[in-house]
Amino acid sequence: MQLSAARLQVVGFGPAALGIPVAADRADVVDDLMRDGCVFLDRRARDEWRSLDYDIPSNSAAGDFLGGLAPDGRLRAPLHSAEGRTLMDNSDRPVPLRLAARFLARTAREVADYTVRFNRAHALFSTPVDHLYVDRDGLFHSRDARRRTLALSRSAVIAVGARPRTGHGTPPRTVTSEGVLRRECDAVCAEAAGTGAAIRVLGGSHSAFSAVGLLLREWGRELRPGQIRVETRSRVLVHHPSRQAAHASGTAVATVDPETGEINRFAGLRGESEELYHAVLRGAEPRVRLLRHGERAPGPVPRLTIAAIGYRARRLPVLGPDGLALYPPDRVTVDSDGRVLGHEGRPVPGLFGIGLGHCGPESTAAGDYPMAAVNIFHGRVASRIVAQL
């Protein structure tokens, strides 16, 4: 069957990918986009949408999950759902992240159902994309492992997410903070806690302290003093509403949000994670010991390691007409407008990237995306991409 070129295809259908139709709706161009052809492709089945399904409080206020949807837009229905109303009622405070995950899943269903109204719009589930191919006319072919074209478009957005990093020389019995927070590692965590085995947590991020918080909540009565060791490679960052507040507390300033002036908004601890960190620092939480910059604790080698050291982009090669990769597939670099940068640092025409796992041009660590938050993916980054389509 001969495929006609759609205006856009989006590879992936997680929270960041939703930012494209959400931003298009906010700009009142979502119907135009769908009529011109918009295809979403996702490797998961429709009922496997589990993004952000973590058993912890959110790292930001509930309103951050709502702000992208236009109250009078075509995709407004999730705002009036039970999850949407609960988020609105708690818009200025953290909420269980699983509540936000259910709201985003409802938004995903709304977008998928909305595509059905248009002949040239589709949400294709259970459709793994092996790579993208750019032909000599500049058209993007999403291909399967047998090099068959699944969709054809004039522009493409990479939104395939990221995998947790585990580091080099990973010791045996290592799990990721994502697995712990999804409650997929309860058996090994319970065993380590109950036997008194040392538990090592690598990293000082919100994910790291959230994992520690879950261990304390679920198995705290069995844990012994110093049994959990949090090992950080750099200074732990704390979120603050302003530079003045950060300086007053002696907090290191890593990032400044250019719109709000908030300090460490995308990397800093807040809420329960921040409270736990300060409790460890002042000795009020003896079950947890903080080790910095390669410091080693006496005692036996940890029986369980929880890696919370960031994410690496999922592999999605993009090949040019000559069959050569346009950029290293495990390091997707994007500029402030969401454009994917090729080997020489120049934007690849028509190709964009959004979501966790991308990195900025100045980044030195793969997967170090400078603005990793749903409200950013649904907000200014998605708006800038939509404006260029």
N, C-alpha and C positions, 0 to 999 in steps of 0.2 A: 504494500500500500504506500502511495506517495504521500509524504508528510508535507504540510504547508508550514511555513515558518511562523511561529507565534511571536508576539512582541517580547515575551519574557518567559523564562523557566527558572524555577527556584529549586535547587537540589537540596532537599531537607525540608522537614515540616515541624521543627521544634519551636520553642518560644521565640528565638530570634527570627526565624523565617516568617512567623506570623506578623512581624513588624512591617513587612512589605505591604500586604493588603490593609493592615491597620492604618499605616501612614497614607496609603492611597485613598482610603475612605475619609480620612481627616482632611485631605486636600480635595475631596469631592471628585476624584478621578477613578475610583475603583471600578465603576461600571465600564468606563472607557478601556481600562486595562484588561478587564475580563473579555470584553467584546473583541479587542485586538488580539487576544490569545494570551493566556497566562496558565502555565502548567506547573504544579507542584509535584515533586517526586520524592517518595520516602521509602526507605528500605523496610520499615516496620509495617505490620498490619494495622489497620485502622483502630482496632481495639487495644493496641499495645502502647498507646501514648502515655508515657509515665514521666515525662520531663519534670524536673524539680520535685519529685515525689520523695522528699527527705523528711525524716521524723525529727525536725528541729524547728525552732522559731526562725522567722525570716530575718535576714540581715538588714532589712530596710523597712520603712513604714508601708502599711498595706496600700496606701494611695499610689505607690510606685507601680503597682501592678495594674492600676486602673487608668492612669493618666493618658495612655496612648489612644484609647477608644473614644471616638467622637460621640458625645451623648445623643446627638440627633442624626448619627450616621447610619449607613446601611447595616453595619455589623454591631449595632448597639445592644442586641438582645442579651448578651452575657452580663451586661451591667445590671439587668433587672432580674437575674437569677438569684437563687438563695446565696450562692457564693459571692456574687457581686454585691449584694446588699450588705452582707457581713463585712466585706472588705471596706465598703463605704462607711459603715458605722465605726470602723476602727482605722480610718484612713491615716491618722497621725501616729500610729504605734505599730510595732511588729506583731505579726500574727503567725499561727502555725503555717509552716511553709507548705504543708500538704493541702491546706485550704487554698492558697494561691495556686498550687499545682492543679487543683480541680477547676478553678476558674479559668486557667489557661487552657486546660483540656476542653472545657466548654467553648472557649473562643476558637480553638482549632476545629471543633465540630461545626461551629457556625460558618467558618471560612470554607470548609470542605463542602458543606451543604449549599453555600451561596454560589460556588462555581457551577453547580448543576443547572443553574438558570441560563447559562451561556453556552452556545455551541462550541466555542473555542477555548473554554476554560475547563481545567480538569485537576483533580487531586488524586494522584495515582499512588496507592499504597502497595506494600509488598513488592516494590519495584527498586531493587538495588541498582545503583549507578556505579559502574566500574571506573569510568573516566569521562571527561569532557573532551571533545575534539572540535577545534576551530578550523573550518574549511577555508579555501582561498577567497571566498566571498564574505568572510567574516561571520558566518553563521555558526551557532553553537549546536553541536550534536551531543546529547547525553547518550552514552552507550553502555550496554551491558558487557559482561565478560566475553561474549562472543562477537563483540564489536558491532552489534546491531543497534541502530539508532532508535532510542525510545521517545525522544522529543527533539524538536528542532526550533530554534529561536534566534532572534536578532540580539538579545541580551540575556545574560545569565547571572544568577546570584548563587554563590556557594554558601550554604548554611547547614553544613553537615555536622556541626558540633565538634566536640573534642573528647579525647580519652584522658583519664587521670594519669599523671606521670608517676612512675615508681622510682625513678633514679637509677643510677648505675650500680652494679654489684648488689642487686636486691637480695637481701637475706631470705632464707626459707621462712615460711609462714608469714608472708607479707600480704596485707590486704590494703585496699584504698579507703580513704575517708568516705568516698562516695558509696562504696559497698556497705560500710558501717552505718552510714546515715540512712540508707535505704532499708536497713534492717535485714541485710542479706548475710551478715557475718555474726549473727547472735551466738551461734554455737561456739565458734572459736573464741569470741570475746568472753563468754560465760566461763569457758574452760580456763582461760588464762587468769581471769579474776578469781575464780574459785580455788585454783591451785597455788595462788600467791606468786605466779610467774610475773617477771617484769614485763611491762607493756611499753613499747617505745612508740611515740608519735612524732613523725618527722614533719616539721613545718610549724609556722607560727601564725597561720592565717585563720580566718573565720571558720573554715572547714576543720582545721586542726582542733581549735578550742571547742567547736561544736561536737566533734567526735569525743573529746575528753568529757564534755558535759553529759553526753549520752551514756558513756561508761559509768560515770558517777551516779546518774539517775537510775540506771537499771541494775547495776551490780555494786553500788557504793558500799553496802554493808559488808561485802566480802573483801574489798580492797584494803590493802595495808599501807602504812605511811611510805611514801616514795615509790610505790609500786608502778605508777604511771610516770614516764619520763618524756617530757616534751623537748625535743631537740630542734633548735632554730639555727639557721645559717646567717640571719640578719636580724636587725632590731624589729621587735613586734610593733606593728602600726596600730594606732587607735584612731577612730573617726572623731572629728570635731566639727562643729558647725562653722567655725571661722578660724583664720590664721591666729587671731588674738587668743582664742581659747586654746589652740594647740601650743602656742608659745608659753602661755601661763602654766600649762601642765607639764611642759618639757617634752612634748611629743614630737617625734621626728616627722617632718613634712615631706611626704613622698610625692603626692599628687594633689593638685588643686583643681577642683571643678571650675571650669571657666565661666559657667553660667550661674552657679549658686555660691561660689567661693568656699564650699565645704572642703575640708582637709581629709585626705585619705578616704574619700567617699567610696571608692571602688575596691579598696584593699584593707581598710581599717576595721578593727573590731568594734562592735557596738552591741548594746543589749546584754543578753545573758553571757555571751562570749567575752565581752569586755569585763563584766562583773567577775567572771571566773578568773580571768587573767590577773586582775588586781588582787583577788583573794589569794592567788598563788604567790604573787610578789610579796605580800605582807605576812605570809606564813599562816594564813587562816584556812588554807586547804592543804593539809599535810600529806594527803594521798597523791599529790601531784608535785613533781619537781621539775623546774625549768632549767634546761641546760643550753648554753649559748656558744656559738662559734667553735664547734668541735669539742667542747667540754665533755668529759666522760664521767659517768657515775660509777662508783664502786659496786661490786656485786656481780651476780650471774649475768650472762648474755641474755638479752630479752628473748622470750619465747614467742612474742607476737609483735609485729611491726605494723603500724598504720601509717601509710604514706599520704600526706596532705600537702604536696609540694607543687600544686598547680596542674595545668592541663596542656596537652599537646594536640594540635589540630588533627582531626581524622584525615586519613590519606585520601585525597581525590585528585589524581593527576589531571592536568589540563594540557593537551597536546596540540601543537600547531600543525599547519598543513604538511610539514616535513616529518611529522611524527615525533618531534622532540618536545620535551616538557618546557612549558613557558615559565615555570618557576619551580623551586624545590617543593615537592608535594606535601612534605611534612612541616613546612613553614610558610604559611599563607600570610603575606605582609599586605596590609591595607593602609591607605592614607586616610585623612580626616573626612573625606567624602565617600569612604567605603569602597574606593576603587582598588582592585587587586593590582599589585605592582609586580612586574616581571623581573627577569634576571638583572637588568640594568637599572632598576628602580623607576622605570617608566610604566604608567598605567596600561594594562591590557585593554584595548578598546572593547567596551560593552560588558566587561566582566567585573563583578562586585563580590564582596565578601561581608558577611555579617554574623556575629555571634561569638561565643566563647571559643578560644583556640586560635583566633587570629592575633597578629601582633602588629605593633606600630612600626614605622620606618626606623625609629631610633632604638627599638628594643634589641637587647642582646640575648634574651632567653626565648626559645621557641614556646609559643603558647602564652606569651606575656601580653595579652590584650589589655590596653590601658583603660578601657571603659567597659567593664564586664558587668552589666546590670540590665534587667529586663526593660526598665523605663528608658534606658539609653537605646537599646535595640529597637524598641517601639517608638522612640522619640526622634531625636535629631539625626541619628545615623540613618534610620530608615527613611526619614523625610528627604535627606540629601540624596539617597539612592533613587527614590521615586522621582525626584525632580530631574534626574538625568536620563530617565528611560525614554 
